[in-house]
Amino acid sequence: MPQIIPIKDLKNTSEILEKCHSLDEPVFITKNGYGDMVIMSIEAYENMAYMNDVYVKNRYII
């Protein structure tokens, strides 16, 4: 289940960092109830980028 937090919670940076690393998935930030941005750990980003690269390369093989 995606984690969604309001932008005002970004004041608790260490808590947000722990959440990003423990979940290993994006954390969605809302502003006035609407999606505004996404943050994630570098490890999660690199894994996502790698999987995207694999997907793109395999698309041309089939």
C-alpha positions in Angstrom: 0.0 0.0 0.0 1.5 3.4 -0.9 2.5 5.7 1.8 0.9 9.2 1.5 1.9 12.1 3.8 1.0 15.8 3.8 3.7 18.3 2.9 3.7 19.7 6.5 5.1 16.3 7.7 8.4 17.0 5.8 9.5 18.9 8.9 10.3 15.5 10.5 13.1 14.8 8.1 14.7 11.9 10.0 11.3 10.1 10.3 10.7 10.6 6.6 14.2 9.2 5.8 13.6 6.1 7.9 10.2 5.6 6.2 11.7 5.8 2.7 14.5 3.4 3.6 12.3 0.9 5.4 9.6 0.8 2.7 11.9 0.6 -0.3 9.2 2.3 -2.4 8.1 5.8 -3.1 6.5 8.1 -0.5 3.8 10.4 -2.0 3.6 13.9 -0.7 0.3 15.8 -0.9 -0.3 19.6 -0.8 -3.9 20.7 0.0 -5.1 17.1 -0.5 -3.6 16.7 -3.9 -0.5 14.8 -5.1 2.5 17.1 -5.4 5.7 15.1 -5.3 7.3 11.8 -4.6 10.4 11.0 -2.6 12.3 7.7 -2.4 15.6 6.3 -1.3 18.4 6.1 -3.8 18.4 2.3 -3.5 14.7 2.2 -4.5 15.3 4.7 -7.3 18.2 2.7 -8.7 16.2 -0.5 -8.5 13.3 1.1 -10.4 15.6 2.6 -13.0 17.3 -0.8 -13.5 13.9 -2.6 -13.9 12.8 0.0 -16.3 15.9 -0.5 -18.4 15.4 -4.2 -18.4 11.8 -3.8 -19.5 12.8 -1.4 -22.3 15.6 -3.7 -23.6 13.3 -6.8 -23.4 10.6 -5.0 -25.3 12.8 -4.9 -28.4 13.9 -8.5 -28.2 10.4 -10.0 -28.4 
